Amino acid sequence: MITVEEILNLHTQGIKTIPMRRVTFGHKRFYTSEPFKAYSGLTGALSHVTYKGNEDSKRVARWRDSMIAHLGSIEKQESLLNSMADFGTIVHEVIVRAWKNGDVDWDDEIKYAEDYFVKSAKKNGIEVSINVVQQQVFEYCKSAASLMQFLFDNVAEIYAIEGMCKSDELTIATPVDIVCKLKDGRTACLNIKTSGQITDHHREQVAMEKWLWNKTYADTQADVTGVIRPKDWSIRKGVPTYELELLKPEVEAEILEDVLHRLRHSLKHCTYLTMPTHYSVFKGKMKLGEMPSITQITIEEYLNNCEI
């Protein structure tokens, strides 16, 4: 199955970011721009050039294998990952509403989240369980509360939420979770993670996100980059908590030098941009008992005919 999404800056009062489309085909994902050009996603490119003996990679592989064993198939594991990605999207959306309104109405958020997670489960082929949905809604509210506290403590202005950036040199594109002006005057390019800890893979990702952002937007350059992670705070204590890690300049420079070397080497000798060049489509009318007419069209022709 192929899905096509338009990726635009969710914060419409911010800067104008480049429009791109995210295409998911089978287990692969890439981005396209106008005029037609295809870009690898950043996480896919980084995975391609990461040494598989890395302990973090082993941990991810073990988790993926255990989920496949638990769920019964790769397809169901992919559905779970898609559902987790949907969780990230709704967390981004609440930032837009909270920043615009200056508050959060939990009654409205709960209704919105319940409907969102039910639709997400159905879309991803996951059986809808009211207990699971309620837990998702509660975890969403806790994450949202942590992010509201982060905004209050740190942010003076928001420029973009899910703003696209790219590199034509590396043929890589990615949306950045949030680009904002901090209260200390610096512009930050931040990735929102809901995982239990911040890893070296996350640091590689945010170093590249800032590099890609600054290559794309000369007028809104990011000074720092890092990870914001909602924490599993105690309800009894009442104050939402979060973890904010901004990369030190020397650490960021070292990470970036290493990652760019690996990406350029991979792109030169093979490629991390793996995508189909043609699709098979059924054409015309067919009577009962007749052989269907199937033809090949280019990826560009297919996407141009997609209604999104």
N, C-alpha and C positions, 0 to 999 in steps of 0.2 A: 504494500500500500504506500502511496505517495501523499504527503501532506505539504502544503505551501502556506506560509504565514508572512504577512507584512510586518516588519519590525520597525517601529517608529518610537521616537522619544515619548514616553508616557506622560512626561511633565510638559504639557503644551505651553506653559508659561515660561519655559526655559529657552535654551538656544535651539536653533534649527539643526537637526542632525541629518546625515545622509540616509535616504530610504533604501532598505535592502529587503530581500525576501529570504526566509529560511526554508530550505527544502529538506524534508526527511524522506528517505527512500530506503526501505528495508531497515538495515541497522546502521545506515550511513546518514550523515547530516552535512550539508554545506550551505553556503549563502550565495545569492546572485545579486547583481546590480544592473542598472541601465546605463549605457548600452550593455548588452549581455556579457557578463564575465562571471566565472565561478570562483569562489574562494572556499578554502577549507575552514572549518571551525577551529578556533584556537585550542580548545581542549583536545580535539582529535589530533591536531598536529603535534601538540606536546606529548600526547600518549605515544605517537608514532616514533618520536625521537628520544623517548625515555628508556634508559637501560633497565631491562626487565629484572635484573638482579637487585635493583633498588628495593630496600625493605618496605618502603611505602607502596611500591608497585605490587610486591608480594601480598601485602595486607589487603589491597584492593582486589587482587585476583582471588585471594582466599574468600573474601566476602562475596564476590560475584559467584564463585563456584558453590558456596554454601546456599546462596539464594536460589540458584538454579536447581540445586538438589531439593531444596525445600518446596519450591513452587512447581517443579516437575518439568520445566522446559525453558529454553532460552527465550522463547517468545513471551512467556509469562514474566520472566525476569525483566525483559525490555519494557513490558507494560508497567511494571512497578517503577522502573526508572522514569518513564514518561509521567507517571502519576507524581513522583517526587519533583520533577521539573515543574509540574503544574502548581505544586506547593510554593515553589520559588516565585512563580509569576504572581500569585495572589498576594504574597508578602510585598512584592514591589508595588502592587496596585494600592495597598493601604498607605504606603508612604505618600503617594500622590494625593490621596484624599485627606490625610492628616495635615499635610503641609498646606494645602489649599484652604482647609476649613479651620485649622488651628485646634482641632479636637477630634476625638474618635467616639462615635456613638456605637457602643458595644451591641445594642439590640439590633441595629442595622447590619453591623459587621457579621454577627452570628447568622442572621438570615441569609446574607449574601454568601457566606462561607459554606453553609450547609448545602445550598443549591449548587455551588461551585464544585464541591468535593463529590457530590452525587453524580453530577455530569461528568466529572473527570474519571470516576470509576467506570462508568458506562462506556465512555469514549475509549478507555484503555483496556476494555474487556475484563475488568475486575468485578467480581460479585459485590454488590452493594450491601454493606453491613452497617446498620444504624450505630452499633457500638464503635466501629472503626471510624465512621464519619464524625461522631461526637468527639472522639479522641483527637481526630485531625483538626476539628474546629477549635478545641481547647488549646492544642499546641500552637495553632495559628494565632490565636489571641495572645498567648504568652509571647510569641516571637514578635508580634506587632507591638505589644507594650514595651518590649526591650528596645525596639527600633525607635519608638516615640521618645523614649528616654535618651537615646543616642542623639536624635535630632535636637532635643531641648538642650543637651549639654554642649554640643559641638558645632552645629550647623548654622551658618548665617544666611546662606542662599543656596538653592538647588538649581543646577544648570541642565541636568539630564538624568533620566531614569530609563534604563534599557536603551541608551543611545548607541547606535552602531558606529564602529570604527574599523579601519582596514589598512592593509599594506599591499600595494600592487607588486612590490618587489618579492614578498614572501607568499603572495596569494593566500593570505589569511584574513579573516574577518571575525568580529565578535561583538555582541552587545555588552556594554559596561553597565553594571547594576546601578551605580549612582555616581555622578560627578557633581561635586558641591564645593562651595567656599566655606572653609572652616572659620570659626570665630577668631582664630589667631591670624586670619588673613590669607592663609595658604589655600590653593585649590587642590582638592583631593580626588583621586580616582579610586573608588572603593568597590570591593566585591563582597556581597552578602553571603555568608555561609551558614547553614543550619546544622553542620556536622559538630561532633563532640570536641574537636580540637583543630587547631590551625597547623597545617603540614607544610613541608617544603614544596610539595606540588602546588599548594595554594599560593605560596610566595612566588614561584615561577610564573604562575598565571597572572598575578596582579602586576608583576614587573613588566610582563609583556603587554598587559592591557594599557598601562600608562604609556608605554612606547608606541603602541598602535594609536591610542587616542591623540597623542601629541603629533604623530605623523599626519593625522587626519584633520585636526582643528588647530590651525595656526593662531587663531584669535582667542582660544580658550585653552591655554596650556595648563596641564596639571603639574603641580610642584611636588606632590607626594602621592604615594599609592599604598594600599594596604587592605586588610580584611576586617570587616565588622561581623561579629558572631553573636547572635542572641544567646544568652545563657539560660540554663534551666533553673531560674531563680526560685527561691522559696516564697510561696504565697503567704506564709505566716509572717515573714518580714515585710512584705508589702511593696518594696521598692524594686521595680524591674532592673535587671542587670544585663550587661553585655561585655564583650571583649573587643577592644579595638587595638589592632596591631598595625602601625605604620612602619614601612621599611626604612631603615636608616640609609642615607645616600650611598655609603660605601658597600653595604650589603646588597642594595638594589643594583648597583653597578656591577658587582661581581656576578650576581645571578644573571643579569641581562647579557653580559659578555658570553657566559657559558651557553645560555639558551639560544641566543642568536647564532652562535657558531654551529650548534647542532642542527638548527632549522635550516640554515643556509647550506650546510653540507648535505643534508637529506634531500633538499629540493634540487640541488645540483646533480646528484648521482641517481636519484629515482624521483619519487614524489610522495608527499603525504596527502595530496589532493586526489582521492580516489572517488570517481563518480561515473555514472553511466553516460555515454555519449548519445545513445538513441533509446527510444522506447517503442515497444510493440503496442499498437492500438487496433481495435476493431473498427472497420469502416463500412458505411453503407447499410443496405437492408439485406436480410437473409431470410429465405423461406424455410419452413420446416424441412429437414432432411438435406439441406444444402451445406456446402462447405463455406464457413465464414471467411470473409475477406479481411486479412490482417496485413498491416503495413508498418514500416519503420518511419518514425519521425525523430528529428533532432531534439535534444533537451531544450534548446532555445524555443523551438516551435511549440513544444508541449507547454512550457511555462508561460509563453505569451497567450495561450488559450485558456490558462487557469483563471477562474474567477475567485478572487479573494477579497 
